[in-house]
Amino acid sequence: MDLTKLIQKASQSKFQLWKLNRILWIGIPFNKPHRFKIRTIEEGHALIDLPYRRSNLNHIKTIHACAMATCSEYVSGLVLGTKFDFKEFRLIMKEMNMQYHFQGKMDAFCEFFFSSEEFQKVEDHLRLNDSIDLKVEVLCKDSENNVLSTALITWQIKYWAKTKSQKSN
């Protein structure tokens, strides 16, 4: 399965987007109960819905901190995948720092942007170095656009050819 091609197709067709969501629920079984739904995906940008549903709630019936963190990781990883081919690059979340601002009492979403200029800087760095630790910021907002959380995530990006571990199929 070529995830890069699936993402590319999903940016152009609602059916392909529906298909990508189902494939990722199977391919990333940890995320399936959350029912995260990619609403928009294109090169350098994605928006993923985080539904207000029982599997995403904590003991006081607000969106669980871990659901926001997982959705933040998911959206940033997918966007980076639109820029860095998963066949050529290994992307691993190295560190995550979450800051919570408000309780989530309704549907929410996480959104992430990564510009062509940022991509070019990373690509230039990787021409001279084996890897890069890329720090990104992801906001999680409720359906009224209130910021619920801010995720500061460090992704390690490395050419598969320069890793010690083997690439999994």
CYANA upper distance limits for C-alpha pairs under 8 A (distance plus 0.5 A):
  2 ASP  CA      6 LEU  CA      6.91
  3 LEU  CA      7 ILE  CA      6.58
  3 LEU  CA     86 PHE  CA      7.81
  4 THR  CA      8 GLN  CA      6.73
  4 THR  CA     81 GLY  CA      7.15
  4 THR  CA     82 THR  CA      6.90
  4 THR  CA     85 ASP  CA      6.65
  4 THR  CA     86 PHE  CA      7.34
  5 LYS  CA      9 LYS  CA      6.67
  6 LEU  CA     10 ALA  CA      6.57
  6 LEU  CA     16 GLN  CA      7.99
  6 LEU  CA     20 LEU  CA      7.00
  7 ILE  CA     11 SER  CA      6.89
  7 ILE  CA     17 LEU  CA      8.36
  7 ILE  CA     20 LEU  CA      7.62
  7 ILE  CA     41 ILE  CA      7.66
  7 ILE  CA     42 GLU  CA      8.02
  7 ILE  CA     82 THR  CA      7.51
  8 GLN  CA     12 GLN  CA      7.63
  8 GLN  CA     42 GLU  CA      7.52
  8 GLN  CA     43 GLU  CA      8.30
  8 GLN  CA     82 THR  CA      8.06
  9 LYS  CA     13 SER  CA      6.96
  9 LYS  CA     16 GLN  CA      6.49
  9 LYS  CA     17 LEU  CA      8.07
 10 ALA  CA     14 LYS  CA      7.25
 10 ALA  CA     15 PHE  CA      8.00
 10 ALA  CA     16 GLN  CA      5.00
 10 ALA  CA     17 LEU  CA      4.64
 10 ALA  CA     18 TRP  CA      8.30
 10 ALA  CA     19 LYS  CA      8.40
 10 ALA  CA     20 LEU  CA      7.11
 10 ALA  CA     41 ILE  CA      7.48
 10 ALA  CA     42 GLU  CA      8.50
 11 SER  CA     16 GLN  CA      8.35
 11 SER  CA     17 LEU  CA      7.39
 11 SER  CA     40 THR  CA      7.59
 11 SER  CA     41 ILE  CA      5.85
 11 SER  CA     42 GLU  CA      5.59
 12 GLN  CA     16 GLN  CA      8.10
 13 SER  CA     17 LEU  CA      6.68
 14 LYS  CA     18 TRP  CA      6.66
 15 PHE  CA     19 LYS  CA      6.64
 16 GLN  CA     20 LEU  CA      6.52
 17 LEU  CA     21 ASN  CA      6.76
 17 LEU  CA     38 ILE  CA      7.86
 17 LEU  CA     39 ARG  CA      8.40
 18 TRP  CA     22 ARG  CA      6.98
 19 LYS  CA     23 ILE  CA      6.65
 20 LEU  CA     24 LEU  CA      6.57
 21 ASN  CA     25 TRP  CA      6.73
 21 ASN  CA     37 LYS  CA      6.74
 21 ASN  CA     38 ILE  CA      6.90
 22 ARG  CA     26 ILE  CA      7.00
 23 ILE  CA     27 GLY  CA      6.41
 24 LEU  CA     28 ILE  CA      6.00
 24 LEU  CA     29 PRO  CA      8.32
 25 TRP  CA     29 PRO  CA      6.19
 25 TRP  CA     31 ASN  CA      6.68
 25 TRP  CA     32 LYS  CA      5.12
 25 TRP  CA     35 ARG  CA      8.22
 26 ILE  CA     32 LYS  CA      7.56
 28 ILE  CA     32 LYS  CA      7.54
 29 PRO  CA     33 PRO  CA      8.48
 31 ASN  CA     35 ARG  CA      7.34
 31 ASN  CA     36 PHE  CA      7.49
 32 LYS  CA     36 PHE  CA      7.87
 33 PRO  CA     55 SER  CA      6.89
 34 HIS  CA     50 LEU  CA      8.00
 34 HIS  CA     51 PRO  CA      8.12
 34 HIS  CA     55 SER  CA      6.45
 34 HIS  CA     56 ASN  CA      6.44
 34 HIS  CA     67 ALA  CA      7.92
 35 ARG  CA     50 LEU  CA      7.87
 35 ARG  CA     51 PRO  CA      7.61
 36 PHE  CA     48 ILE  CA      6.89
 36 PHE  CA     49 ASP  CA      6.06
 36 PHE  CA     50 LEU  CA      5.76
 36 PHE  CA     51 PRO  CA      7.39
 36 PHE  CA     71 CYS  CA      7.68
 37 LYS  CA     48 ILE  CA      5.92
 37 LYS  CA     49 ASP  CA      5.55
 37 LYS  CA     50 LEU  CA      7.57
 38 ILE  CA     46 ALA  CA      7.86
 38 ILE  CA     47 LEU  CA      6.60
 38 ILE  CA     48 ILE  CA      4.81
 38 ILE  CA     49 ASP  CA      6.75
 39 ARG  CA     46 ALA  CA      8.09
 39 ARG  CA     47 LEU  CA      6.13
 39 ARG  CA     48 ILE  CA      6.00
 39 ARG  CA     49 ASP  CA      6.99
 40 THR  CA     45 HIS  CA      8.20
 40 THR  CA     46 ALA  CA      5.70
 40 THR  CA     47 LEU  CA      5.59
 40 THR  CA     48 ILE  CA      7.53
 41 ILE  CA     45 HIS  CA      6.39
 41 ILE  CA     46 ALA  CA      4.77
 41 ILE  CA     47 LEU  CA      7.09
 41 ILE  CA     79 VAL  CA      8.03
 42 GLU  CA     46 ALA  CA      6.81
 42 GLU  CA     79 VAL  CA      8.21
 42 GLU  CA     82 THR  CA      7.64
 43 GLU  CA     79 VAL  CA      7.38
 43 GLU  CA     82 THR  CA      5.59
 43 GLU  CA     83 LYS  CA      7.05
 44 GLY  CA     79 VAL  CA      6.02
 44 GLY  CA     80 LEU  CA      7.62
 44 GLY  CA     82 THR  CA      6.84
 44 GLY  CA     83 LYS  CA      7.17
 44 GLY  CA    112 PHE  CA      8.46
 44 GLY  CA    113 PHE  CA      5.98
 44 GLY  CA    114 PHE  CA      5.09
 44 GLY  CA    115 SER  CA      6.24
 44 GLY  CA    116 SER  CA      7.78
 45 HIS  CA     79 VAL  CA      6.19
 45 HIS  CA    111 GLU  CA      8.00
 45 HIS  CA    112 PHE  CA      6.19
 45 HIS  CA    113 PHE  CA      4.99
 45 HIS  CA    114 PHE  CA      6.81
 46 ALA  CA     75 VAL  CA      6.78
 46 ALA  CA     76 SER  CA      8.38
 46 ALA  CA     78 LEU  CA      7.98
 46 ALA  CA     79 VAL  CA      6.52
 46 ALA  CA    111 GLU  CA      6.27
 46 ALA  CA    112 PHE  CA      6.21
 46 ALA  CA    113 PHE  CA      7.39
 47 LEU  CA     75 VAL  CA      7.30
 47 LEU  CA    109 PHE  CA      7.23
 47 LEU  CA    110 CYS  CA      6.27
 47 LEU  CA    111 GLU  CA      4.85
 47 LEU  CA    112 PHE  CA      7.20
 48 ILE  CA     71 CYS  CA      7.80
 48 ILE  CA     75 VAL  CA      6.83
 48 ILE  CA    109 PHE  CA      5.95
 48 ILE  CA    110 CYS  CA      5.88
 48 ILE  CA    111 GLU  CA      6.93
 49 ASP  CA    107 ASP  CA      8.03
 49 ASP  CA    108 ALA  CA      6.56
 49 ASP  CA    109 PHE  CA      4.78
 49 ASP  CA    110 CYS  CA      7.10
 50 LEU  CA     67 ALA  CA      8.32
 50 LEU  CA     68 MET  CA      8.15
 50 LEU  CA     71 CYS  CA      7.51
 50 LEU  CA    107 ASP  CA      6.65
 50 LEU  CA    108 ALA  CA      5.42
 50 LEU  CA    109 PHE  CA      5.48
 50 LEU  CA    110 CYS  CA      7.74
 51 PRO  CA     56 ASN  CA      7.86
 51 PRO  CA    106 MET  CA      8.12
 51 PRO  CA    107 ASP  CA      5.19
 51 PRO  CA    108 ALA  CA      6.59
 51 PRO  CA    109 PHE  CA      8.30
 52 TYR  CA     56 ASN  CA      7.00
 52 TYR  CA     57 LEU  CA      7.70
 52 TYR  CA     62 THR  CA      8.44
 52 TYR  CA     63 ILE  CA      7.12
 52 TYR  CA    105 LYS  CA      7.77
 52 TYR  CA    106 MET  CA      5.84
 52 TYR  CA    107 ASP  CA      5.04
 52 TYR  CA    108 ALA  CA      7.57
 53 ARG  CA     57 LEU  CA      6.99
 54 ARG  CA     61 LYS  CA      8.43
 56 ASN  CA     63 ILE  CA      6.11
 56 ASN  CA     64 HIS  CA      6.26
 56 ASN  CA     67 ALA  CA      6.35
 57 LEU  CA     61 LYS  CA      5.79
 57 LEU  CA     62 THR  CA      5.70
 57 LEU  CA     63 ILE  CA      4.97
 57 LEU  CA     64 HIS  CA      5.39
 58 ASN  CA     62 THR  CA      6.25
 58 ASN  CA     63 ILE  CA      6.67
 58 ASN  CA     64 HIS  CA      5.30
 61 LYS  CA    105 LYS  CA      8.00
 62 THR  CA    103 GLN  CA      6.52
 62 THR  CA    104 GLY  CA      5.60
 62 THR  CA    105 LYS  CA      5.64
 62 THR  CA    106 MET  CA      8.38
 63 ILE  CA     67 ALA  CA      7.37
 63 ILE  CA     68 MET  CA      7.87
 63 ILE  CA    103 GLN  CA      7.35
 63 ILE  CA    104 GLY  CA      5.30
 63 ILE  CA    105 LYS  CA      7.10
 63 ILE  CA    106 MET  CA      8.39
 64 HIS  CA     68 MET  CA      7.19
 64 HIS  CA    104 GLY  CA      8.40
 65 ALA  CA     69 ALA  CA      6.79
 65 ALA  CA    100 TYR  CA      8.25
 66 CYS  CA     70 THR  CA      6.47
 67 ALA  CA     71 CYS  CA      6.58
 68 MET  CA     72 SER  CA      6.59
 68 MET  CA    110 CYS  CA      8.34
 68 MET  CA    140 CYS  CA      7.22
 68 MET  CA    149 SER  CA      7.77
 69 ALA  CA     73 GLU  CA      6.78
 69 ALA  CA     98 MET  CA      7.46
 69 ALA  CA    151 ALA  CA      7.44
 70 THR  CA     74 TYR  CA      6.60
 71 CYS  CA     75 VAL  CA      6.62
 71 CYS  CA    110 CYS  CA      6.94
 72 SER  CA     76 SER  CA      6.76
 72 SER  CA    110 CYS  CA      6.41
 72 SER  CA    111 GLU  CA      8.23
 72 SER  CA    138 VAL  CA      6.43
 72 SER  CA    139 LEU  CA      7.88
 72 SER  CA    140 CYS  CA      7.57
 72 SER  CA    151 ALA  CA      7.05
 73 GLU  CA     77 GLY  CA      6.49
 73 GLU  CA     93 MET  CA      8.29
 73 GLU  CA    153 ILE  CA      7.98
 74 TYR  CA     78 LEU  CA      6.67
 75 VAL  CA     79 VAL  CA      6.74
 75 VAL  CA    110 CYS  CA      7.19
 75 VAL  CA    111 GLU  CA      7.07
 75 VAL  CA    112 PHE  CA      6.88
 76 SER  CA     80 LEU  CA      6.65
 76 SER  CA    111 GLU  CA      8.44
 76 SER  CA    112 PHE  CA      6.35
 76 SER  CA    136 VAL  CA      8.40
 76 SER  CA    138 VAL  CA      7.62
 77 GLY  CA     81 GLY  CA      6.63
 77 GLY  CA     91 LEU  CA      8.18
 78 LEU  CA     82 THR  CA      7.06
 79 VAL  CA     83 LYS  CA      7.43
 79 VAL  CA    112 PHE  CA      7.58
 79 VAL  CA    113 PHE  CA      7.79
 79 VAL  CA    114 PHE  CA      7.57
 80 LEU  CA     84 PHE  CA      6.39
 80 LEU  CA    114 PHE  CA      7.87
 81 GLY  CA     85 ASP  CA      6.43
 81 GLY  CA     86 PHE  CA      6.78
 83 LYS  CA    119 PHE  CA      7.49
 84 PHE  CA     88 GLU  CA      7.92
 84 PHE  CA     89 PHE  CA      6.72
 85 ASP  CA     89 PHE  CA      6.44
 86 PHE  CA     90 ARG  CA      6.89
 86 PHE  CA     91 LEU  CA      8.12
 87 LYS  CA    160 TRP  CA      8.22
 88 GLU  CA    159 TYR  CA      6.37
 88 GLU  CA    160 TRP  CA      6.29
 88 GLU  CA    161 ALA  CA      8.31
 89 PHE  CA    157 ILE  CA      7.04
 89 PHE  CA    158 LYS  CA      5.99
 89 PHE  CA    159 TYR  CA      4.93
 89 PHE  CA    160 TRP  CA      5.76
 90 ARG  CA    156 GLN  CA      8.33
 90 ARG  CA    157 ILE  CA      6.23
 90 ARG  CA    158 LYS  CA      5.74
 90 ARG  CA    159 TYR  CA      6.53
 90 ARG  CA    160 TRP  CA      6.08
 91 LEU  CA    155 TRP  CA      6.97
 91 LEU  CA    156 GLN  CA      6.25
 91 LEU  CA    157 ILE  CA      5.28
 91 LEU  CA    158 LYS  CA      7.25
 92 ILE  CA    155 TRP  CA      6.09
 92 ILE  CA    156 GLN  CA      5.75
 92 ILE  CA    157 ILE  CA      7.23
 93 MET  CA    153 ILE  CA      7.64
 93 MET  CA    154 THR  CA      6.53
 93 MET  CA    155 TRP  CA      4.97
 93 MET  CA    156 GLN  CA      6.73
 94 LYS  CA    133 ASP  CA      8.47
 94 LYS  CA    153 ILE  CA      8.14
 94 LYS  CA    154 THR  CA      5.93
 94 LYS  CA    155 TRP  CA      5.94
 94 LYS  CA    156 GLN  CA      6.56
 95 GLU  CA    153 ILE  CA      6.21
 95 GLU  CA    154 THR  CA      5.48
 95 GLU  CA    155 TRP  CA      7.66
 96 MET  CA    151 ALA  CA      7.26
 96 MET  CA    152 LEU  CA      6.18
 96 MET  CA    153 ILE  CA      4.92
 96 MET  CA    154 THR  CA      6.82
 97 ASN  CA    151 ALA  CA      6.29
 97 ASN  CA    152 LEU  CA      5.58
 97 ASN  CA    153 ILE  CA      6.92
 98 MET  CA    149 SER  CA      7.40
 98 MET  CA    150 THR  CA      6.39
 98 MET  CA    151 ALA  CA      5.13
 98 MET  CA    152 LEU  CA      6.87
 99 GLN  CA    149 SER  CA      6.01
 99 GLN  CA    150 THR  CA      5.72
 99 GLN  CA    151 ALA  CA      6.95
100 TYR  CA    148 LEU  CA      6.47
100 TYR  CA    149 SER  CA      4.83
100 TYR  CA    150 THR  CA      7.05
101 HIS  CA    147 VAL  CA      7.21
101 HIS  CA    148 LEU  CA      5.58
101 HIS  CA    149 SER  CA      5.99
101 HIS  CA    150 THR  CA      8.43
102 PHE  CA    146 ASN  CA      8.30
102 PHE  CA    147 VAL  CA      7.50
102 PHE  CA    148 LEU  CA      5.20
102 PHE  CA    149 SER  CA      7.69
103 GLN  CA    148 LEU  CA      6.89
104 GLY  CA    108 ALA  CA      7.72
104 GLY  CA    142 ASP  CA      7.03
104 GLY  CA    148 LEU  CA      6.91
105 LYS  CA    142 ASP  CA      8.37
106 MET  CA    142 ASP  CA      6.85
106 MET  CA    143 SER  CA      7.26
107 ASP  CA    142 ASP  CA      6.32
107 ASP  CA    143 SER  CA      6.19
108 ALA  CA    140 CYS  CA      7.38
108 ALA  CA    141 LYS  CA      5.94
108 ALA  CA    142 ASP  CA      4.40
108 ALA  CA    143 SER  CA      5.89
109 PHE  CA    140 CYS  CA      6.10
109 PHE  CA    141 LYS  CA      6.01
109 PHE  CA    142 ASP  CA      6.78
109 PHE  CA    143 SER  CA      7.87
110 CYS  CA    138 VAL  CA      7.39
110 CYS  CA    139 LEU  CA      6.31
110 CYS  CA    140 CYS  CA      4.81
110 CYS  CA    141 LYS  CA      6.89
111 GLU  CA    138 VAL  CA      6.91
111 GLU  CA    139 LEU  CA      6.69
111 GLU  CA    140 CYS  CA      7.29
112 PHE  CA    137 GLU  CA      8.13
112 PHE  CA    138 VAL  CA      6.10
112 PHE  CA    139 LEU  CA      7.82
114 PHE  CA    118 GLU  CA      6.97
114 PHE  CA    119 PHE  CA      7.66
115 SER  CA    119 PHE  CA      6.81
116 SER  CA    120 GLN  CA      6.59
117 GLU  CA    121 LYS  CA      6.89
118 GLU  CA    122 VAL  CA      6.92
119 PHE  CA    123 GLU  CA      6.58
120 GLN  CA    124 ASP  CA      6.53
121 LYS  CA    125 HIS  CA      6.71
122 VAL  CA    126 LEU  CA      6.68
122 VAL  CA    132 ILE  CA      7.78
122 VAL  CA    134 LEU  CA      8.44
123 GLU  CA    127 ARG  CA      6.88
124 ASP  CA    128 LEU  CA      7.61
125 HIS  CA    129 ASN  CA      6.57
125 HIS  CA    132 ILE  CA      7.72
126 LEU  CA    130 ASP  CA      6.62
126 LEU  CA    131 SER  CA      6.51
126 LEU  CA    132 ILE  CA      7.32
126 LEU  CA    158 LYS  CA      8.14
130 ASP  CA    158 LYS  CA      6.71
130 ASP  CA    159 TYR  CA      7.61
130 ASP  CA    162 LYS  CA      6.91
131 SER  CA    156 GLN  CA      7.28
131 SER  CA    157 ILE  CA      6.07
131 SER  CA    158 LYS  CA      4.93
131 SER  CA    159 TYR  CA      7.70
132 ILE  CA    155 TRP  CA      8.49
132 ILE  CA    156 GLN  CA      6.14
132 ILE  CA    157 ILE  CA      5.90
132 ILE  CA    158 LYS  CA      7.21
133 ASP  CA    154 THR  CA      6.56
133 ASP  CA    155 TRP  CA      6.08
133 ASP  CA    156 GLN  CA      5.00
133 ASP  CA    157 ILE  CA      7.02
134 LEU  CA    154 THR  CA      5.83
134 LEU  CA    155 TRP  CA      5.56
134 LEU  CA    156 GLN  CA      6.69
134 LEU  CA    157 ILE  CA      7.81
135 LYS  CA    152 LEU  CA      7.34
135 LYS  CA    153 ILE  CA      6.10
135 LYS  CA    154 THR  CA      4.85
135 LYS  CA    155 TRP  CA      6.91
136 VAL  CA    152 LEU  CA      6.29
136 VAL  CA    153 ILE  CA      5.80
136 VAL  CA    154 THR  CA      6.87
136 VAL  CA    155 TRP  CA      8.32
137 GLU  CA    150 THR  CA      7.33
137 GLU  CA    151 ALA  CA      6.05
137 GLU  CA    152 LEU  CA      5.22
137 GLU  CA    153 ILE  CA      6.82
138 VAL  CA    150 THR  CA      6.27
138 VAL  CA    151 ALA  CA      5.53
138 VAL  CA    152 LEU  CA      7.16
138 VAL  CA    153 ILE  CA      8.34
139 LEU  CA    147 VAL  CA      7.17
139 LEU  CA    148 LEU  CA      8.08
139 LEU  CA    149 SER  CA      6.42
139 LEU  CA    150 THR  CA      5.26
139 LEU  CA    151 ALA  CA      6.91
140 CYS  CA    147 VAL  CA      6.41
140 CYS  CA    148 LEU  CA      6.00
140 CYS  CA    149 SER  CA      5.67
140 CYS  CA    150 THR  CA      6.92
141 LYS  CA    145 ASN  CA      5.78
141 LYS  CA    146 ASN  CA      5.75
141 LYS  CA    147 VAL  CA      4.86
141 LYS  CA    148 LEU  CA      5.66
141 LYS  CA    149 SER  CA      7.62
142 ASP  CA    146 ASN  CA      5.96
142 ASP  CA    147 VAL  CA      7.20
142 ASP  CA    148 LEU  CA      7.14
158 LYS  CA    162 LYS  CA      7.38
158 LYS  CA    163 THR  CA      7.68
159 TYR  CA    163 THR  CA      7.37
160 TRP  CA    166 GLN  CA      8.37
160 TRP  CA    167 LYS  CA      7.17
